[in-house]
Amino acid sequence: MRHEQNPGYVHGYDAAEQARLHDQATTLEALLHHDSHFPDGGTVLEAGSGVGAQTIPLLRRNPGVALTCLDIAPSSLAAAQERIRAAGLPLPVFRQGDLRALPFGDAAFDHAFVCFVLEHLPDPGAALAELRRVVRPGGSLTVIEGDHGSVLFHPEDPRARAAIACQVALQRAAGGDPEIGRRLVPLLRRADFSDIRVSPRLVHADGSRPALAEGFVRRTFAAMVAGIRDEALRAGLAEPAAFDAGIAALHRTAEPDGCFCYTFFKATARVPVG
């Protein structure tokens, strides 16, 4: 079920989705966050922090910053607080609020970070404009997004492609863009950021990387697609047997003789000075 405060988030807010998000963050931490470093003493806003899946690696790698986490859903902020405490990390400041109308003054932060959020917004440019407003001149923005159009796998299977297409269709119908990764540069340019750099982060899971096949293919990507099964059936996008066969085909790519590739895009940019 979609959350009443964020109907564009098609994955839901149940315990299984929370676990999937944390599995994803743990599996991809080195790939996505080996360079997620901010200067000690700086103030950092994590916008759309959700259940804290990305907050934990940020805190681990940046113990010297003052982190503020903002999310629209109070239940997600509560779940994040519980997870961060369980990880033995210091709690950041938590604020409930809308990314499209941030409850902060101009130039309130040295840096901002947003991950897997813009893809769910009908107007990501407006969100980027708000982030630009609350970051000081010379400060930075880091954005990480995926791109469902980048999926490659073996064995190729049209049923798996059809199941992924259900996810894409539902997200687009909700106003999001599951292929936003390729658009980060033009979006940031239109929001008047400077020094824009994008780094593709390829996930490549095959028989030589069984942990990645388990952590990303089975427990992250296939689990994400499986999570929209009921909504896809209600929307008439698939029949039960065909959808289930597509999920099984995705799991098949995680076998020792299979292969699965997906590309994330990590962008950094700065707020111009003057």
N, C-alpha and C positions, 0 to 999 in steps of 0.2 A: 504494500500500500504506500502511496506517496504521502509525504509529510504535508500537513496543511499549510505549513509556513514556507515550504519550498517544493511546490508541485512539479518543478522541472527536474527534480532528482528522481530518476526512474528506478533506481536500485532499491529504494526503501530504506527503512531505519531499524530493522529488526536485529536480533542478536547475531544471526548468521551473517548479515551484511557487515556488522561491526567487526566480527571475526575475520571476514574476508579482507576488509580494509587493512587490518593490522598484519595479516599474513602477507599481503601485497607489500606493505611498507618494509617489513622485515626482509623479505626476499630481495627487494630492489634497493635496499639502503645503500649498498656500496656503489651500485650503478648510478643512482640518481643523486646521491648526497656526498660523494667523496670530495666534492668541491663546494659544498654548501657551508661556507664560512663567512662570518661577519666580524668586523673588528670588535675587540673587547671594549666594553663600555658603551656600545651603541644600543639604540632602541630599535627593535624589530617588531613589525606587525605581521602576524600570520593571519591572513584574511580567508575566511571559509575553512577554519581549522577542523571542523567536524568532530569526530570522536578521538582526535589526537594522534591518529596514525602517523602523520608526518611530523607532528610536534615532538615526538620522542626522539627521532634522529636529529632534529634541529637542536634540541636541548643537549643531547649527548655531545654534539660536535661544536657547540657554541656556549660553553658554560659561563662565559664572561659577558653575555649580552642580557639586556632587559627585554624579555619577550612578552608580547601581548597577543592573546589568541581571541579572535572574533568569529562568531558563528551565529546564524539566524535561529538555530534550534537550541533551546535551553537543555533539552534532553541530551543532545550531542555534547554540549559543554560539560554536563555532569558526568557523562561516560568518559570524556577525556580526562577530567580531573581524577577519576578513579584509576584509570590506566596509568597515568603519570605517577601517581602516588605508589602504585604497585611496582613500578619500574625503579623506584627509589630516587626519582629525579625531583629537583625543586619545582614547585608549581609556578607557572607563569601567571600573569594577570589575565583573567577571563572577562570578556565583555560580550553581551548578547546584542546583536545588531545586524543590519542589512548592509551587505557589501555595496549595494547601489546607493546608499546614503549613510556613509560611515559616520559614527558618532564621535568624531575627533576633529580638532581644529586643523587649519592649514599647517603644513610642514611639521606635523606632530612627531614624525618618526624619521630616523636615519635611513631605514631600509624597510622594504615590504617583501613578503613571500606569499605566493599563492600557487596551490598545486591541485590539479584535477577538479577545478572549480569553474573556470571560464567555460568549459564544454557544456555546462548545464544551464547557462544563462542565455536568455533570448537576446540580450544586448551586451556582449562582453566588452564592447568599446566604452560603454558608459561606466562599467565597473573599473576599467583601466584608467579612465579619466578621474574617478574618485580616488584610486590608489595614487595617482600622480599628485593629486591635491594634498594628500596627507603626508607625502614624503618630501623632505626638505630638498631644496636645490642642491644638486651634486650627490644626492642620495640614490640608492639603487632599488630596483625591482627585480625579483627573480620569479619566473613563471615556469611551471612544468605542466605539460599536457600530453595526452596520447593522441593517436590517430588510427582509428579502426580500419582505415583504408590501407594501412601498412601491413596487414596480417598476411603472412605466407606460411604454409605448412605442407607437410608430407606425412602420410598419404593425402593427396588432394581428395576432397569429398564435397560434392555439391550440397549434401545435407548439412554439413558444418557451415558452409557459406550461407545457407538459407537461415540457419539459427542466428548467426551473427547479423544478418540483414534485419532480422526481427528487432534486435537490440538497437541497430542504427535507426530503423523506422520509428520506434517508440521514442527515442531521444529527440529526433527531429520533430516529431509531432508535439513533444513537450516544449519545443522552442530552443533546444540545445543543438550542439554541433559535435558529433562524435569524431569528426575528422579535423578538429580545430588545430591540431599540432602544426600542420603545414601553413596555417594562417597567422602564426604568431608575429612574424616580422611586419606584415602590413598592418595588423591590428595595433602593434606598438608604435609604428610610425604615425598612424592616424591619431593616436592618443598623445602625440608630441613628445615621446621619449627619444633620447639620443643614445649613442654608443651601444646600439642593439647588437647582440651576438647570440646566435642560436647554435646549440650543440645537440645533434641527434644522439640518442642513447638506445642502441639496439639490444633487445633481448633475443638471444639465440639459444634455444634449449634443444638438446638432442641427447643421444645415448651416452655421450661423454660428460653430460651435465645433469645427472639424475636429480640432484637437489633442486635445480632450476626448473626442470620439467614438472616436479611435484609442486614446488612452491608457486610458480607462476602459471604454468599451463593448466594444471588441475585445480589448484586451490585459489587462483586469482582470476584468470581469464575465463576458463570454462565455468567456474562458479558464478562469475558475474553474469554470463549469458544465461545460465540455468536459472538464475534468480529472477529473470523477467518472464519465465515460462507462463505463469498464470495470466499475466497481463497480455502477453502475445496471443494466447489462446482466446481471451476475451475480445481482443481487437480483431480477431479473424485473420491474423497474420500467419498462422500455422495450425496444423492438425497435431494432436498429442503425440501420435506415434512418430510422425516425421520430425517433430521438434526433439523428442527424446533420442532419436537416431542421430540427429545433428550433434547433440551433446556427447553422445558416445563416440562419434567420429572425432570430436575435439580431444577427448581423452585418449583416443588412439594415437594421436600425434605425439603424446608424451611417452609412448612405449620406446624401448631401446633402439628400435629401427626407425623411429619417427623423428620429426623435426618441426619446430614451431618458432617463428620469428615475429617480433612486434617492435615498432619504433616509438619511443617517447621523444619529445622535444623539450629541451631546457633552454630558456631564453633569459638573458640578463640585459638590463637596460638602465639608463640613468635619467634622472630629472635634470633638464638643462639648467645651467647657472646663468642668471641674467635674463 
